[in-house]
Amino acid sequence: MNIYLDYNGTTPVDPAVRDAMLPFLGDLFGNPSSTHWAGQAAREAVDKGREQLAGLIGARPEEIVFVSGGSESDNLAIKGTIWSLCRQDPGKAHVITSTVEHPAVLNCCAFLERMGVEVTYLQVDGQGMITADQVEAAINERTVLISLMLANNETGVIFPIEEISRVAKKHGIRLHTDAVQAVGKIPVDVGRLGVDLLSLSAHKFYAPKGVGALWIRPGVELEPLIHGGGQEGGRRSGTEAVPNLVAMGKAAELVQNGNLEAEVQRLSALRDRLEEELAARLPRIVFHGRQVDRLPNTANFSLPGIDGESLKMHLDLRGVAVSTSSACDSGSGKASRVLAAMGIPEAEAKSSLRVSLGRWSTADEVNMFIDILVDVAESLWRISPL
């Protein structure tokens, strides 16, 4: 029996989502920009998907821009802001972010630095947390954008975005949050968060890969990354991927119509039991980010003396799918940069695992995983030189 515990990496497509998109891979093939009957059916489907997604995050449909995924959404928010506000001289701009952001944000900021933009990378504490006071202290007269994730993809740690938004508003600074790991796992409301831009990705909440969105607060101007036919209100050109947009809308509807609070409680209980049992049976285990607010489905821990990649491979041979870091960083052979930023020693960071639960995770699977992990860890410790 295979056990999938890497829902932060990606989620399976919900059967209801698959069924919703299939007609648009067949007879409903029209281009939504066409005005004839085939195009009209496609346009109606795109509009419905936009309404469904907007409902999930407390937005209005016209505030949603469809993109290819979380990475494009982050890039559009960050580069689009700089190019819109500082078109004549980007070297006058200052951006605040953190050291534990997704590579889509960090590499975007590195690109902007090469163009002369000043970037401040806030350091997290030992639990992976930052504070609104840190953000305010980093602001200078050239700060035009703060970009901070809502929930960390490796540790699940949730940043205090609502509090940070009050700081941003006080200083008149635009705030973007990468909510890719949060949407669909916890309630997300753009009004309550107080942000100006919010990125999300469909494959994190049971829709296909290759589609996402950027929510843009009314009145916020962005320079497009992609110029062309003027789709998405001129903010993101390119013929819409109708089947994927239908799927994302249906996935959003399933989350909204389901009992998300009950699912949060269910996954929290499974995750907490997992951690408690592992702590009892593996006394050397070290948990990361466990003492602060975090996603209900995510556990991150180290087993000192065992190489994380080796541990992951042994678990894979036993039918268990877990991760050692972000899927976008996996295979690099390096210690998790998120754990390194938290001050975790390199050897400990290299012995880490991320376990992330989801819609089809069960108590039986968790129990089997515990037994398998304990067996594999004890075997590897017996031959470990550390």
Secondary structure by P-SEA (a helix, b strand, c coil): ccccccccccccccaaaaaaacccccccccccccccaaaaaaaaaaaaaaaaaaaaaccccccccccccaaaaaaaaaaaaaaaacccccccbbbbbcccccaaaaaaaaaaaaabbbbbbbbbcccccccaaaaaaaccccccbbbbbccccccccccaaaaaaaaaaaabbbbbbcccccccccccccccccccbbbbbccccccccccbbbbbcccbbbbbccccccccccccccccaaaaaaaaaaaaaaaaacaaaaaaaaaaaaaaaaaaaaaaaccccccccccccccccbbbbbbccccaaaaaaaaaaabbbbbcccccccccccccaaaaaacccaaaaaabbbbbbcccccaaaaaaaaaaaaaaaaaaaaaccc
